[in-house]
């Protein structure tokens, strides 16, 4: 069975094919440029993804970020440099151990992400204008469930609980 046939048969295959298509669209040079233009945010894709990570997670140590994203600490540090300089994230002392510093998104970072998400929604609205609202609602529910599972997995990987 070919990959295309598998994608048409298996629920996970179909989900992967759909998510892959959406990622390819959102990561395309044209769409990234249009999001940057509409949101007035011209961060490189890697830094924007990192800012988006902070918008969805609690403050984290740089080493935890690297582990979670499965990249080197030095790579995280490089990506953080510009978004820290722009005031989109800030280092904050850990409440339990003042020797530990965590990185957290700032109000300016949240406002930037809100503009980026708004620009993406506008572009999605243009592309998906013929898709029935009920189908969009079902798709959103599934993708948000996937996101919740992924965030829970990240917290488990880092040994975080809801009380942390």
Buried (B, 14 or more C-beta within 10 A) or exposed (E): EEEEEBBEEEEEBEBBBBEEEBEEEBEEEEBBEBBBEBBEBEBEEBBBEBBBBBBEBBBBBBEBBBBBBEBEBEBBEEBBEBBBEBEBBBEEEEEEEEEEBBBBBBEBBBEBBEBBBEBBEEBBEEEEEEEEEEEEEEBEEEBEEEEEEEBEEBBEEBEBEEEE
